[in-house]
Amino acid sequence: MSQEETRRVATRVSVLSMVGNTLLTVFKLIAGLTAHSGAMVSDAIHSASDILSGFVVIAGVRMAAKAPDRDHPYGHERYECVAAIILATVLVMVGGSIGWGALRSILSGDYAARDVPGVLALAAAIVSIVVKEAMFWYTRHHALRIHSTALHAEAWHQRSDALSSVGALIGIAGARLGVPVMEPIASAVICLFILKVALQIYKQAVDQMVDHAWDPTLTEALRSAVAARPGVAGVDMLQTRMFGSRVYVDLEISVDPGLSVSQGHAIAEGVHAAIEEAFPEVKHIMVHVNPAGETAP
């Protein structure tokens, strides 16, 4: 899939996500105010943050899809990593805000004086969980399909909202059952889940920013594919590095030393074309030819 096709898919998914989050935010805000549920109002604010995330993903993917230029001869894919880091930062802020609010509520004991939330708030929490979980799987599916770091981060942002709604559901149900402390306790636990996801996104994005090696299983699959190519006597060296969501490969193969330069070049070109076709994550592969039986310099 080309960078332009990737951009179109990511943009379409993000726009649909933004529309869904806008409708969900309005619904949860009305439900929270009508049913006197502070938890649902907070959950609505969390959903509103997902609208901002959609803009970040669109901007990041659009920048990553730009063609190489004189100042960026290797392309712009790492802008996706920047977008993912921004989204992870938003998750940390959201998770930290939820955790701080929960801790403050538990320590102050103000949860006991709150109005008992209405049934509408309970229904809104259930709707939010179902919708946000569906959005998570939809976004994650396309993130894996187009190998988009930013869209993957956005998918987990959707799930963090679903987890927030789970906390709201537990809290609202607890308040209606006469145990209002359930709400801040559930929110505190969910805060930890959100922070864990944010750290995972940070790690993945940073790995792709610092030329981290590709997945070992996929690297070995690539090595086997190269070794099976006609004319390849052996794989002398194989190195991979992540560049955003794409992969650069440096490869040295050995061929029959009796072949002409043109014949060795043709084998290398065949390896180059076959790998880029079989492994769409590979943006470019540099193939160096060594004579078989001789030590490469």
Summary of the structure (lengths in Angstrom):
residues: 297
radius of gyration: 25.1
end to end distance: 36.5
largest distance: 87.9
contacts: 1058
relative contact order: 0.12
helix: 70%
strand: 10%
